[in-house]
Amino acid sequence: MSKELQELEEIARIATKKALERYVVPDEYKDNLVLGTQFKEEKMIFELYLPGETPKDAIVISSAEVDRKTRKVTVQITNLNPKSLPQ
């Protein structure tokens, strides 16, 4: 793995971990998550997903997009329920 890819993955990991703190991740998901990585122009996209029988059946729970030049990261969480707010 290249030094740049390692750096971008770490940026995505930290941002994703922080974003996921606000959501309920079922225990059965935790042991089966897969990290997918793809290039998109000047960005790297890191997705956490549950694999399905086909790629179309995969359940993506997070997508972190890191700009390769600025290192700015945005994270989107999908297919998870937010944690309840304390009363």
TILUMGU-287547 format. One line per 4 residues: for each residue z, x, y of N, C-alpha, C, CB. Coordinates in Angstrom, 3 decimals, m for minus. Glycine has a CB too. Layout:
! residues N
Z/X/Y/Z/X/Y/Z/X/Y/Z/X/Y ~ ...
! end
This chain:
! residues 87
0.000/0.861/m1.178/0.000/0.000/0.000/0.000/0.901/1.234/1.237/m0.976/0.002 ~ m0.854/0.579/2.186/m0.962/1.396/3.385/0.285/1.244/4.258/m2.219/1.017/4.178 ~ 0.489/2.217/5.111/1.635/2.189/6.022/1.551/0.963/6.944/1.696/3.496/6.862 ~ 0.341/0.658/7.433/0.174/m0.498/8.313/0.525/m1.786/7.577/m1.267/m0.567/8.850
0.041/m1.937/6.348/0.321/m3.144/5.580/1.818/m3.283/5.323/m0.448/m3.126/4.255 ~ 2.489/m2.184/5.018/3.946/m2.216/4.813/4.662/m2.672/6.080/4.465/m0.826/4.386 ~ 4.241/m2.154/7.224/4.861/m2.518/8.491/4.644/m3.993/8.816/4.310/m1.649/9.615 ~ 3.418/m4.459/8.646/3.110/m5.861/8.922/3.850/m6.790/7.961/1.602/m6.101/8.828
3.941/m6.399/6.704/4.663/m7.205/5.720/6.148/m7.314/6.078/4.501/m6.601/4.316 ~ 6.719/m6.241/6.550/8.137/m6.259/6.947/8.349/m7.163/8.162/8.633/m4.826/7.260 ~ 7.445/m7.117/9.123/7.526/m8.008/10.288/7.474/m9.460/9.819/6.371/m7.716/11.300 ~ 6.550/m9.753/8.923/6.405/m11.111/8.393/7.632/m11.520/7.586/5.146/m11.213/7.523
8.173/m10.613/6.795/9.343/m10.917/5.958/10.539/m11.318/6.811/9.708/m9.708/5.083 ~ 10.812/m10.540/7.853/11.960/m10.821/8.725/11.781/m12.157/9.436/12.146/m9.691/9.759 ~ 10.593/m12.395/9.976/10.335/m13.649/10.702/10.379/m14.851/9.760/8.968/m13.588/11.411 ~ 9.843/m14.692/8.558/9.847/m15.787/7.587/11.262/m16.105/7.136/8.977/m15.438/6.377
12.043/m15.075/6.871/13.431/m15.282/6.451/14.196/m16.064/7.517/14.126/m13.927/6.178 ~ 14.008/m15.700/8.776/14.682/m16.390/9.876/14.218/m17.847/9.971/14.419/m15.660/11.208 ~ 12.922/m18.087/9.844/12.386/m19.446/9.925/12.892/m20.308/8.769/10.850/m19.415/9.927 ~ 12.992/m19.728/7.579/13.428/m20.486/6.408/14.909/m20.861/6.451/13.151/m19.692/5.160
15.685/m20.209/7.298/17.111/m20.535/7.408/17.328/m21.989/7.817/17.788/m19.607/8.417 ~ 16.360/m22.597/8.455/16.485/m23.979/8.938/15.990/m25.007/7.919/15.714/m24.143/10.237 ~ 15.602/m24.542/6.740/15.027/m25.439/5.729/15.752/m25.306/4.398/13.535/m25.148/5.541 ~ 15.648/m26.354/3.593/16.197/m26.353/2.246/15.111/m25.845/1.299/16.699/m27.783/1.831
15.396/m24.732/0.639/14.466/m24.197/m0.361/15.082/m24.498/m1.729/14.207/m22.629/m0.161 ~ 14.485/m25.406/m2.490/15.044/m25.755/m3.802/15.187/m24.523/m4.701/14.159/m26.804/m4.492 ~ 16.276/m24.497/m5.471/16.533/m23.356/m6.355/15.365/m23.073/m7.286/17.784/m23.601/m7.172 ~ 14.714/m24.133/m7.785/13.606/m23.922/m8.718/12.405/m23.260/m8.046/13.183/m25.248/m9.332
12.324/m23.320/m6.729/11.260/m22.628/m5.998/11.524/m21.128/m5.922/11.121/m23.205/m4.588 ~ 12.784/m20.776/m5.706/13.141/m19.387/m5.380/12.671/m18.373/m6.422/14.634/m19.275/m5.222 ~ 12.749/m18.725/m7.693/12.372/m17.782/m8.748/10.879/m17.745/m9.030/13.098/m18.121/m10.007 ~ 10.134/m18.659/m8.421/8.717/m18.769/m8.746/7.777/m18.506/m7.577/8.445/m20.117/m9.286
8.327/m18.129/m6.435/7.488/m17.897/m5.257/6.620/m16.656/m5.419/8.356/m17.762/m4.010 ~ 5.421/m16.737/m4.897/4.460/m15.635/m4.930/4.075/m15.329/m3.488/3.189/m15.990/m5.806 ~ 3.885/m14.043/m3.193/3.431/m13.631/m1.864/1.934/m13.365/m1.921/4.201/m12.367/m1.367 ~ 1.199/m14.087/m1.087/m0.232/m13.858/m0.962/m0.518/m13.213/0.381/m1.022/m15.176/m1.117
m1.480/m12.315/0.414/m1.833/m11.595/1.635/m3.330/m11.689/1.855/m1.384/m10.116/1.561 ~ m3.715/m11.942/3.108/m5.139/m11.968/3.422/m5.397/m11.482/4.848/m5.698/m13.382/3.237 ~ m6.566/m10.902/5.038/m7.020/m10.480/6.355/m7.760/m11.631/7.000/m7.919/m9.220/6.266 ~ m7.559/m11.800/8.310/m8.306/m12.798/9.070/m8.558/m12.191/10.445/m7.526/m14.180/9.169
m9.741/m11.633/10.618/m10.114/m10.943/11.847/m9.088/m9.849/12.159/m10.223/m11.947/13.027 ~ m8.391/m9.957/13.281/m7.408/m8.930/13.652/m5.984/m9.297/13.246/m7.455/m8.689/15.146 ~ m5.859/m10.196/12.269/m4.544/m10.651/11.848/m4.382/m10.512/10.351/m4.315/m12.094/12.269 ~ m3.131/m10.365/9.940/m2.773/m10.399/8.527/m1.980/m11.664/8.312/m1.961/m9.125/8.089
m2.273/m12.357/7.236/m1.561/m13.590/6.914/m0.811/m13.372/5.608/m2.541/m14.810/6.808 ~ 0.481/m13.691/5.646/1.346/m13.573/4.476/1.847/m14.968/4.134/2.542/m12.582/4.735 ~ 1.515/m15.439/2.934/1.920/m16.771/2.523/2.858/m16.702/1.328/0.699/m17.622/2.191 ~ 3.933/m17.491/1.404/4.800/m17.699/0.252/4.379/m19.025/m0.358/6.337/m17.690/0.648
4.116/m19.006/m1.650/3.657/m20.228/m2.290/4.094/m20.298/m3.743/2.151/m20.334/m2.196 ~ 4.098/m21.541/m4.257/4.317/m21.797/m5.673/2.934/m21.944/m6.297/5.217/m23.083/m5.916 ~ 2.618/m21.114/m7.278/1.293/m21.221/m7.876/1.140/m22.525/m8.646/1.029/m20.034/m8.798 ~ m0.081/m23.007/m8.708/m0.406/m24.195/m9.485/m1.361/m23.818/m10.599/m1.016/m25.294/m8.592
m1.815/m24.810/m11.328/m2.773/m24.544/m12.405/m4.062/m23.947/m11.849/m3.081/m25.836/m13.184 ~ m4.438/m24.387/m10.646/m5.592/m23.816/m9.954/m5.122/m23.432/m8.552/m6.813/m24.832/m9.905 ~ m5.851/m22.570/m7.849/m5.448/m22.219/m6.479/m5.296/m23.447/m5.572/m6.467/m21.264/m5.872 ~ m6.108/m24.465/m5.820/m6.044/m25.688/m5.029/m4.706/m26.415/m5.219/m7.201/m26.613/m5.403
m4.067/m26.218/m6.374/m2.804/m26.879/m6.686/m1.576/m26.128/m6.168/m2.688/m27.057/m8.170 ~ m1.762/m24.959/m5.588/m0.627/m24.173/m5.076/0.076/m24.933/m3.950/m1.105/m22.781/m4.570 ~ 1.392/m24.730/m3.858/2.186/m25.346/m2.794/2.648/m24.237/m1.859/3.411/m26.149/m3.375 ~ 2.059/m24.182/m0.677/2.414/m23.165/0.316/3.656/m23.641/1.066/1.225/m22.894/1.308
4.687/m22.772/1.139/5.883/m23.154/1.898/5.989/m22.409/3.220/7.129/m22.899/1.071 ~ 5.340/m21.253/3.324/5.361/m20.552/4.613/4.105/m19.718/4.786/6.607/m19.658/4.729 ~ 3.708/m19.615/6.045/2.561/m18.794/6.399/2.924/m18.014/7.654/1.273/m19.665/6.617 ~ 2.975/m16.695/7.519/3.291/m15.816/8.651/2.020/m15.074/9.038/4.448/m14.810/8.297
1.646/m15.207/10.295/0.439/m14.566/10.808/0.871/m13.460/11.768/m0.509/m15.603/11.520 ~ 0.501/m12.215/11.458/0.894/m11.063/12.267/m0.348/m10.450/12.902/1.652/m10.010/11.410 ~ m0.330/m10.328/14.226/m1.425/m9.684/14.950/m1.359/m8.182/14.682/m1.348/m9.986/16.489 ~ m2.443/m7.606/14.216/m2.456/m6.190/13.844/m2.325/m5.260/15.044/m3.727/m5.868/13.098
m2.694/m5.717/16.227/m2.591/m4.861/17.418/m1.252/m5.013/18.116/m3.709/m5.180/18.394 ~ m0.856/m6.258/18.389/0.362/m6.503/19.174/1.618/m6.609/18.324/0.205/m7.762/19.976 ~ 1.440/m6.844/17.012/2.550/m7.050/16.065/3.287/m8.369/16.305/3.538/m5.892/16.162 ~ 2.713/m9.251/17.133/3.305/m10.569/17.360/3.150/m11.391/16.086/2.638/m11.292/18.582
4.200/m12.139/15.746/4.185/m12.927/14.518/4.475/m14.395/14.816/5.208/m12.376/13.512 ~ 3.775/m15.271/14.110/4.065/m16.698/14.150/4.230/m17.165/12.703/2.926/m17.503/14.896 ~ 5.200/m18.041/12.495/5.496/m18.527/11.151/5.421/m20.047/11.148/6.893/m18.041/10.672 ~ 4.739/m20.584/10.156/4.700/m22.026/9.950/5.333/m22.321/8.600/3.235/m22.579/10.025
6.232/m23.307/8.576/6.874/m23.746/7.340/6.300/m25.108/6.973/8.436/m23.810/7.494 ~ 5.935/m25.264/5.707/5.385/m26.531/5.233/6.001/m26.884/3.880/3.838/m26.456/5.127 ~ 5.942/m28.155/3.544/6.365/m28.648/2.237/7.840/m28.431/1.917/5.551/m28.001/1.189 ~ 8.667/m28.282/2.946/10.117/m28.167/2.779/10.802/m29.139/3.734/10.601/m26.703/3.035
11.998/m29.565/3.355/12.786/m30.432/4.212/13.718/m29.615/5.096/13.585/m31.427/3.374 ~ 13.860/m30.006/6.367/14.808/m29.296/7.234/16.239/m29.567/6.790/14.621/m29.713/8.709 ~ 17.095/m28.586/7.033/18.520/m28.778/6.745/19.082/m29.814/7.697/19.307/m27.442/6.864 ~ 20.073/m30.542/7.234/20.739/m31.514/8.083/21.562/m30.804/9.143/21.624/m32.446/7.251
21.591/m31.389/10.320/22.412/m30.830/11.385/23.867/m31.214/11.154/21.929/m31.319/12.772 ~ 24.811/m30.302/11.437/26.231/m30.642/11.272/26.611/m31.788/12.185/27.123/m29.424/11.559 ~ 27.456/m32.664/11.691/27.910/m33.813/12.476/28.987/m33.424/13.453/28.418/m34.911/11.569
! end
